[in-house]
Amino acid sequence: MAKYLIIRFSSIGDIIQCMSIIGGIKEFDRQAEIHWITRKDMAPILAIDKRIDKIWAFDKKEGLQGLYHLAGICKKEQYDYIYDAHSNIRSNILKIKLRSYTSKKPVIILRSKERWKRFLLFKLGINRFPQPFRGMISFQKPLGELGIIKFPTSYQDWHFPENFSTKYNSLIRANTITLIPSANWAMKRWPITHWQQLIKLLPKHHFIILAGPQDFFCEKIKEVAPDRIDNLAGKTNLLESCYIVYQSNIVISADTGFLHAADLFQKPAVALLGPTAFGYPTGHSVQTLEMPLPCRPCTKDGHGKCKQSTYQKCMTDITPAMVAKHITQLLSLA
C-alpha cells in the first residue's frame, strides 16, 4: 500500500481547490493511504473528506521549532510520495527533513508557482498562463508525473458535524440564494449597490449572506429587503459556511474560497470575476461572468490599484440584470 503526503498549508480557496486531487489519487490507487499537512485553522475543512486518512495540523505560532518537530514525527510514516502543493519556505523545510537520514527516499512532486510567469503578467502585462487559469487543474496537473490523470467529480460523501443540519437547514428553502459579497481585497468585490439591485430584481427569493465579522457593509445589503435576507456575516466559521454552501440551491460569489467550495461540491453558482488571474472555477455547475477588458487580469489576489478611469470597471460592468438572468436559468435547470 502506497503512502501519499500532500503539503498545502493555506489558504481556504487553495485548500479547497487542492482537495480535488483526492479522487484522482484514489482512482489511480484505491488502496492509497493519504496524509495531508496543513495549517491548524484549515484542518476542519479537510476533515469533511474521509478519504484523507490523516491530517497533520501545523500551528504557525510554534514557528520553526514546531515545524522541525512535525517533520520528525512525519518522517516515521515512511511516505512513498510527497506532493508539495504549496512551494514555500515551510514546505521546502519539510521536504528536506523528510528526505534526510532515511534509507527510503520518497518521490517528490512539486506544484510550481511559476514566479517568472507571474512577474511577466503583473509587471509587464505579458500573459503566459493558460486562459482561463483553472486552479483545480493547476493542482491536478503535476500528479501526471505519477500517471494520475483522471480526477472524478462524482464524490458527494462529505462529512460535516451532525448538529449543522439542525442549525442551518431550516434557513435554506426552495427559493433561497446564497450570496458571498465579501473578499479579502475590495477591488474584487462586486459593488454593494449591485447586490442591493439584484435582490430587488428577484422579489420572490430568499437570501443568505455569508461574510466575515468585519464585513459590516452586509447590513446595507440587508436593508433593501430585511424580511427576505438572513445576514450571517460573522455568525459562522469557515466550516459552517462551507456547509451552507454545500446545502445551497445556488451561490453567487466573486473570486473567493466559497466559490471554489461550490465548484468542489458541484453546486450551481455564478462566478463574478474581475481583476484576479487565478480564480476561475473548473466544473460545469458554475457559470462565469466577466468583462473582456484588455487590462484584465491585473492582480493575483485583488490587491493593487485599478488602472481604469472608472474604478473597478471590470466588476461594475457586470450588471445585476445579467446576474439575475443567469440565476433564473440555473434555477430552471435545478
C-alpha positions as CSV (number, residue, x, y, z in Angstrom):
1,M,0.0,0.0,0.0
2,A,1.5,3.3,-1.1
3,K,1.5,6.3,1.3
4,Y,1.0,9.8,-0.1
5,L,1.7,13.1,1.7
6,I,0.2,16.3,0.5
7,I,1.6,19.6,1.8
8,R,-0.7,22.6,1.5
9,F,-0.9,25.0,4.4
10,S,-3.5,27.6,3.2
11,S,-5.5,29.5,2.1
12,I,-9.1,28.4,2.1
13,G,-9.6,28.7,-1.6
14,D,-6.3,26.9,-2.4
15,I,-7.1,24.2,0.1
16,I,-10.5,23.5,-1.4
17,Q,-9.2,23.5,-5.0
18,C,-6.3,21.2,-4.0
19,M,-8.9,18.8,-2.4
20,S,-9.9,17.9,-6.0
21,I,-6.8,15.7,-6.3
22,I,-8.0,13.2,-3.7
23,G,-10.4,11.5,-6.1
24,G,-7.6,11.2,-8.6
25,I,-5.2,9.5,-6.2
26,K,-8.0,7.1,-5.2
27,E,-8.9,6.4,-8.8
28,F,-5.3,5.6,-9.6
29,D,-4.6,3.6,-6.4
30,R,-7.7,2.5,-4.4
31,Q,-5.5,1.3,-1.6
32,A,-3.6,4.5,-1.3
33,E,-3.1,6.0,2.2
34,I,-3.3,9.7,2.1
35,H,-2.0,12.2,4.6
36,W,-2.1,16.0,4.5
37,I,-0.1,18.6,6.3
38,T,-1.9,21.9,6.6
39,R,-2.3,24.9,8.9
40,K,-4.2,24.3,12.0
41,D,-7.2,26.5,11.2
42,M,-7.6,24.8,7.8
43,A,-7.7,21.2,9.2
44,P,-11.5,21.2,9.9
45,I,-12.2,21.8,6.2
46,L,-10.0,18.8,5.2
47,A,-11.8,16.6,7.8
48,I,-15.0,16.6,5.7
49,D,-13.3,14.3,3.3
50,K,-12.9,10.9,4.9
51,R,-10.7,9.6,2.1
52,I,-7.9,11.6,3.8
53,D,-6.5,9.1,6.3
54,K,-4.5,11.5,8.4
55,I,-4.4,15.3,8.8
56,W,-1.3,16.8,10.4
57,A,-2.2,20.3,11.7
58,F,0.6,22.8,12.0
59,D,0.2,25.7,14.4
60,K,2.2,28.6,12.9
61,K,2.6,30.0,16.4
62,E,5.0,27.2,17.1
63,G,7.4,28.6,14.4
64,L,10.4,26.8,13.1
65,Q,10.8,24.6,16.1
66,G,7.3,23.3,15.7
67,L,7.9,22.6,12.0
68,Y,11.0,20.6,12.8
69,H,9.1,18.6,15.4
70,L,6.3,17.9,12.9
71,A,8.8,16.8,10.3
72,G,10.4,14.4,12.8
73,I,7.0,12.8,13.5
74,C,6.0,12.5,9.9
75,K,9.4,11.0,8.9
76,K,8.4,7.9,10.8
77,E,5.5,7.4,8.3
78,Q,7.9,6.5,5.5
79,Y,6.0,8.1,2.7
80,D,6.3,6.8,-0.8
81,Y,5.2,10.1,-2.4
82,I,5.2,13.7,-1.3
83,Y,3.3,16.3,-3.2
84,D,4.4,19.8,-2.3
85,A,1.3,21.8,-3.4
86,H,2.5,24.9,-1.7
87,S,6.1,25.5,-2.7
88,N,7.1,27.9,0.1
89,I,9.8,28.1,2.8
90,R,7.9,25.9,5.2
91,S,7.1,23.2,2.6
92,N,10.8,23.2,1.5
93,I,12.0,22.7,5.1
94,L,9.6,19.8,5.4
95,K,10.8,18.2,2.2
96,I,14.4,18.4,3.2
97,K,13.7,17.0,6.7
98,L,11.5,14.2,5.4
99,R,14.2,13.0,2.9
100,S,17.2,13.3,5.2
101,Y,18.8,10.4,7.1
102,T,16.4,7.8,5.8
103,S,17.0,4.8,3.6
104,K,13.6,5.2,1.9
105,K,13.6,8.3,-0.3
106,P,10.1,9.4,-1.1
107,V,9.3,10.6,-4.7
108,I,8.8,14.4,-4.6
109,I,6.2,16.1,-6.8
110,L,6.1,19.9,-6.9
111,R,3.4,22.3,-7.9
112,S,5.4,25.3,-9.1
113,K,4.2,28.8,-8.5
114,E,5.7,29.8,-11.8
115,R,7.0,33.0,-10.4
116,W,8.6,34.1,-13.7
117,K,5.3,34.0,-15.4
118,R,3.7,35.9,-12.6
119,F,6.4,38.6,-13.0
120,L,5.7,38.9,-16.7
121,L,2.0,39.1,-16.2
122,F,1.7,41.5,-13.2
123,K,4.8,43.7,-14.0
124,L,4.9,43.7,-17.8
125,G,1.4,42.7,-18.8
126,I,2.6,39.6,-20.7
127,N,0.4,36.7,-20.0
128,R,2.0,33.2,-20.4
129,F,-0.6,31.4,-18.3
130,P,-3.3,29.2,-19.8
131,Q,-6.5,31.1,-20.1
132,P,-8.7,30.8,-18.3
133,F,-6.5,29.7,-15.4
134,R,-8.4,27.0,-13.5
135,G,-7.0,26.4,-10.0
136,M,-8.2,22.9,-9.6
137,I,-6.5,21.8,-12.8
138,S,-3.2,23.5,-11.7
139,F,-3.2,21.4,-8.6
140,Q,-4.1,18.2,-10.6
141,K,-1.6,18.6,-13.4
142,P,1.7,17.8,-11.5
143,L,0.3,14.4,-10.5
144,G,0.6,13.4,-14.1
145,E,4.2,12.6,-13.3
146,L,2.9,9.6,-11.4
147,G,0.4,8.6,-14.0
148,I,-2.5,10.2,-12.2
149,I,-4.5,11.9,-14.9
150,K,-8.2,11.1,-14.1
151,F,-9.9,13.2,-11.4
152,P,-13.6,12.0,-10.8
153,T,-16.0,14.7,-9.7
154,S,-18.8,12.4,-8.5
155,Y,-17.8,12.3,-4.9
156,Q,-20.6,13.5,-2.5
157,D,-19.9,11.7,0.8
158,W,-18.9,14.9,2.6
159,H,-18.9,14.6,6.4
160,F,-20.0,17.6,8.4
161,P,-20.8,17.7,12.1
162,E,-24.2,16.3,12.8
163,N,-25.6,19.4,14.5
164,F,-25.1,21.6,11.4
165,S,-28.3,20.2,9.8
166,T,-30.4,21.2,12.8
167,K,-28.7,24.6,13.0
168,Y,-28.8,25.6,9.3
169,N,-31.1,23.5,7.1
170,S,-34.2,25.5,8.1
171,L,-32.6,28.6,6.6
172,I,-32.3,27.1,3.1
173,R,-35.7,27.0,1.4
174,A,-36.6,26.1,-2.2
175,N,-36.2,29.7,-3.3
176,T,-33.0,30.5,-1.3
177,I,-29.9,32.0,-2.9
178,T,-26.6,32.2,-1.1
179,L,-24.7,35.4,-1.5
180,I,-20.9,35.8,-0.9
181,P,-20.4,39.6,-1.1
182,S,-17.1,39.8,0.7
183,A,-13.5,39.1,-0.4
184,N,-10.1,39.7,1.2
185,W,-9.4,42.7,-1.1
186,A,-12.0,45.3,-2.0
187,M,-11.1,45.5,-5.7
188,K,-12.5,42.1,-6.4
189,R,-15.8,42.7,-4.6
190,W,-19.0,43.3,-6.5
191,P,-20.4,46.8,-5.5
192,I,-22.9,47.0,-2.7
193,T,-25.4,48.8,-4.9
194,H,-25.3,45.9,-7.3
195,W,-26.1,43.4,-4.6
196,Q,-29.0,45.5,-3.5
197,Q,-30.3,45.8,-7.0
198,L,-30.0,42.1,-7.6
199,I,-32.2,41.4,-4.6
200,K,-34.8,43.9,-5.8
201,L,-34.8,42.1,-9.2
202,L,-35.7,38.8,-7.5
203,P,-38.6,39.7,-5.2
204,K,-39.8,36.1,-4.8
205,H,-36.5,34.8,-3.5
206,H,-35.0,34.5,0.0
207,F,-31.2,35.2,0.5
208,I,-28.5,34.1,2.9
209,I,-25.4,36.3,3.2
210,L,-22.1,34.7,4.2
211,A,-19.2,37.0,5.2
212,G,-16.7,37.8,7.9
213,P,-17.2,39.6,11.3
214,Q,-15.7,42.8,9.9
215,D,-18.0,43.0,6.9
216,F,-20.4,45.5,8.3
217,F,-21.4,46.6,4.8
218,C,-23.6,43.4,4.6
219,E,-26.2,45.2,6.8
220,K,-26.6,47.7,4.0
221,I,-27.4,44.9,1.6
222,K,-30.0,43.5,4.1
223,E,-31.7,46.9,4.4
224,V,-33.3,46.6,0.9
225,A,-35.4,43.5,2.0
226,P,-34.8,42.7,5.6
227,D,-37.7,40.2,5.7
228,R,-36.1,38.2,2.9
229,I,-32.5,38.2,4.0
230,D,-30.6,36.2,6.7
231,N,-27.3,38.1,7.2
232,L,-24.9,35.6,8.7
233,A,-21.9,37.8,8.4
234,G,-19.6,37.0,11.4
235,K,-22.0,34.3,12.7
236,T,-20.5,31.3,11.0
237,N,-17.0,29.9,11.0
238,L,-15.2,28.5,7.8
239,L,-16.6,25.0,8.2
240,E,-20.2,26.2,8.9
241,S,-20.0,28.5,5.9
242,C,-18.8,25.6,3.7
243,Y,-21.8,23.5,5.0
244,I,-24.2,26.2,4.0
245,V,-22.6,26.4,0.5
246,Y,-22.9,22.6,0.3
247,Q,-26.6,22.8,1.1
248,S,-27.3,25.8,-1.1
249,N,-29.6,25.8,-4.2
250,I,-27.4,28.4,-5.9
251,V,-24.3,30.5,-4.9
252,I,-23.3,34.0,-6.2
253,S,-19.7,34.9,-5.4
254,A,-16.7,36.8,-6.7
255,D,-13.3,35.1,-6.5
256,T,-13.5,33.6,-3.0
257,G,-12.8,30.3,-1.3
258,F,-16.6,29.7,-1.0
259,L,-16.9,30.0,-4.8
260,H,-14.4,27.2,-5.1
261,A,-16.3,25.2,-2.4
262,A,-19.4,25.5,-4.6
263,D,-17.3,24.2,-7.5
264,L,-15.9,21.3,-5.5
265,F,-19.4,20.4,-4.2
266,Q,-20.8,20.8,-7.8
267,K,-23.4,23.3,-6.7
268,P,-25.0,25.7,-9.2
269,A,-23.2,29.0,-8.9
270,V,-22.4,32.3,-10.7
271,A,-18.8,33.5,-10.5
272,L,-18.3,37.3,-10.8
273,L,-14.7,37.6,-12.0
274,G,-12.9,40.8,-12.4
275,P,-9.2,41.8,-11.7
276,T,-7.8,38.4,-10.4
277,A,-5.9,35.9,-12.6
278,F,-6.4,32.6,-10.9
279,G,-9.9,32.3,-9.6
280,Y,-11.7,30.5,-12.4
281,P,-13.9,27.6,-11.5
282,T,-13.4,24.2,-13.2
283,G,-16.7,22.3,-13.0
284,H,-19.7,22.7,-15.3
285,S,-22.0,23.7,-12.4
286,V,-20.5,27.2,-12.2
287,Q,-21.2,29.9,-14.8
288,T,-18.6,32.7,-15.1
289,L,-19.5,36.3,-15.8
290,E,-16.6,38.6,-16.8
291,M,-15.9,41.7,-18.9
292,P,-13.4,41.5,-21.8
293,L,-11.2,44.4,-20.8
294,P,-7.6,44.5,-22.0
295,C,-6.3,45.3,-18.5
296,R,-7.6,42.0,-17.1
297,P,-6.2,40.3,-15.2
298,C,-4.2,42.9,-13.3
299,T,-3.6,41.2,-9.9
300,K,-3.0,37.9,-8.3
301,D,-5.5,38.3,-5.4
302,G,-7.2,41.6,-5.8
303,H,-4.5,43.7,-4.1
304,G,-3.4,46.7,-6.0
305,K,-4.6,49.8,-7.9
306,C,-7.2,49.9,-10.7
307,K,-5.8,51.4,-13.9
308,Q,-9.2,52.3,-15.4
309,S,-10.7,55.7,-15.2
310,T,-13.9,54.1,-13.8
311,Y,-12.7,52.4,-10.7
312,Q,-13.3,48.6,-10.7
313,K,-14.8,48.8,-14.2
314,C,-14.4,45.0,-14.7
315,M,-16.7,44.4,-11.7
316,T,-19.2,47.3,-12.1
317,D,-19.9,46.4,-15.7
318,I,-21.3,43.1,-14.6
319,T,-24.8,44.3,-14.1
320,P,-27.4,43.0,-11.6
321,A,-29.7,42.2,-14.6
322,M,-27.0,39.9,-16.1
323,V,-26.6,38.1,-12.9
324,A,-30.4,37.8,-12.3
325,K,-30.8,36.3,-15.8
326,H,-28.2,33.6,-15.0
327,I,-29.8,32.8,-11.7
328,T,-33.1,32.3,-13.4
329,Q,-31.5,30.0,-15.9
330,L,-29.7,28.0,-13.3
331,L,-32.8,27.6,-11.1
332,S,-34.9,26.4,-14.1
333,L,-32.4,23.6,-14.6
334,A,-32.4,22.5,-11.0
